[in-house]
Amino acid sequence: QVHLMESGGGLVQAGGSLRLSCVVSGSIFNFANVGWYRQAPGKQRELVASIISRGSTNYADSVRGRFTISRDNAKNTMYLQMNSLKPEDTAAYYCRAYRDAFPRYDYWGQGTQVTVSS
């Protein structure tokens, strides 16, 4: 069984920082692409940042330069460092571990809430 567990969310003032963590149980992590997504009330879930198994990263335009995604394969953990937070960053944040090539899989965490006050 594979489980993803996020942590690090909370309430922060605009301009502040948070670091999200996501621990992935099981033996898939080293070969998985990983990503962070977010969903604000009334909006669709959107990609925030992703990092493939070989290390290339991708960011949403709205967070590029403020957020940094990273992974530690030895700890089966992915991170999202969020700086210069804005009220519009308020959302539930979800981590994802997936693989498009065989063997395919797609796992999600339960989400952690990030609230940025103005």
N, C-alpha and C positions, 0 to 999 in steps of 0.2 A: 504494500500500500504506500502511496505517495501522499504526503500532506505538506501544505505550505502554511506557515504561520507568520503573519506580519506583526510588527511591534514598532513603537516609536511615534505613533500619532499623538495628537493633543491639540491644545489651544495655545496659540502664539500671536503676538501682536505683529502687525504689518512691519516688514523690514527684518523680522527675526528669522531664525533658522530652526530646522528640525532634521533629524536623520531617521529615515525608516529602514528597518531591517526585515528580511524575510528568510527564514530558515526552511530549507527543503529537505524533508526526510526521504529516505530511500537512496537508491544508487544511480539516479538519473542525472544528477546535477551537472557533472562535468561535461555531459554531451548535450545539454539542453540550451536552447536559447531562452533568455529570461527577460522579463519586462515588467514595468510598472504602468498601471492604468489608473484612471480616476473617473469617478462619476459624481457629478453634482446633482442636487435635487432637480428633477424635471428635465435633465439633459441625458444624452447618450454617453455611454462609457467611451472614453477616449484614451489613446496611447499617450503616455507621458514620456517614457524613455525605454529603450530596449538595448540589450547587448547580446550578441550572438556568441555561440560557443567559442569561436576563434577570437573574440574580443572587440569586434567592430561595434560602435555605438550609434544610436539614432535618437534624436530628440524632437519633441514637438516644438514648433516655432515659439510658442508662448512661454516655454521654460528654458530654451537654449541660453546658455550663459549664466543661468541662475541655479539650475539643478545639475547634479552629477550622478550618473548611475555607475555602479561598480559591482564586482563579484569577487568572492573569495572561495575558490573551489575546494580548498582544504577544509573550510568550515561549512560547505554547502549553504552558503549564505549570499544573498544579494543585498545591496544597499541603495538608498536614494538619499543623497545629501541635498537638502533644499535650502537655499539661501535667498535673501531678499524677498521673502514671502509676501504675497499680495492677497487681499481679500478674495480675489477671483480664483485663487488656488484652493479655496475651501471646497472639500469634496471627500468622499470615501476613496481611499487609495487601495488598490489591489495588486498583488504580485502574481505573476504568471510564469510557469515553466512549460515550454512546449518544444516540439520537434516536428518539422514538416517532412523530413525524410523518414524512410522506414528504419526502425519501428516508430510510428507516429504516436504522439501523445499530447495532451493539453490539460494542464492542471492549474487551478486557481486557488488563491488564498481567500479567506473570509472577509478581508478588508479591515482597514484601520482608518478612523476618522481624523482628518486634519481640518482645523478651523482657524482661520486667520482673521483676527479682529482689526478694524480700522482705527 
